[in-house]
C-alpha cells in the first residue's frame, strides 16, 4: 500500500491571496493523486511536489515570480500550471511564453479541477479551451500571412469614393497589374476610353497617378488578399 501511495503524483495548489484562498481550499482532487493546498509561499516545500497549480489575480506578478523560480535548481522538471481569473485570460499569449505547462482560468478550474489534474498527469500540457481556439486561429492566420499574395480582390462595398461600375472594373484591373492595352482588350473598350476612366479614378481618389490609386485602395482596405 505504501509503495502504491509513493507512486502517486504529488500535486499542490498554491494561493497566497486571502480573498481567493478560502474558495480554492474547497477544490477537490482526484483520488489518483496526492494533493495539498498551500496558502503560503514556501518554494522549498513546493519543490517536493511534481505538479504545481499557481494562482494569482495578477498575471504580471505571476510571470515575474515564475521567471525568478526558473533559476532555482529545485524547481527544474516541475510541471507548472498558471491559474488566473477569467478577465485576465486576454494576457494568455504573454503567459504562454513562460516556462510552464499549462494555463487555465479560475472559473474553469473551479468547475473541472479533478479533470484538470488528471489531464496534466497524463499529458504534457493543459490549456483553457477558449485559449486553445484563439491560439489555433492565430496560428492559422500567421500561416496564411506567410503565404504569398496572388491577387488583391476589390470589395466594392468598402470603397468610400463615388465610383461608377466601369471605374470599379478598371480599378480591379489596375490591382491585377494590367496595362492600358490589356484592360482595353479585356473590357472591350478602346485604349482612349480606358485612359479616360483611369484619369477619372486618379481624380476621384485624389492621387497623382495610377500607382497611387492602387496604393490607396490597399491602404484603405478596399481589397481582400487572395493567397496561393
C-alpha angles and dihedrals in degrees: 000000000000090000091052090050091050089055093058118104114252115228128183129191110207123199121156096174109101096207090061101030097079091054096044091048087070092060114126123223127202118259089241093076139053104241135189135173116221123195097177131069105248108150093178093056092039088057089068090070126083097217129028125197105200119197126198132158087210113062092190091058090045091054093046093050092046092052089054092049094051088070091058113096094213090062095056114120094015120137108235122195120184120217118194135164115274093249089060095056090096086078090058096113091056092049093049090063089068130089098272141115103219151014127201135164119247090240093054092044092053090053098040108023095134093048091046091054092047091050094052089048092056102031136047095235141033120199133177107251095236091052090049090056092045093050092046089053091047092050089050092050092047091052090049091050090053092057114092117257111248098182145359106228115204115230103204093198089064096053107107095189122086103252131162121238090252090053091049088053090052090048091054090052090049087053088051089056096245121163123231094260090047091052091048091052094047096047096036091239129135117254088245091056092049091051090052092052091048090051089050090051093050091049094043095049092043100234134123103243146000092275088057089054091055094045091048092051093051096044092048092050096243087142142058120220114239111202132199 
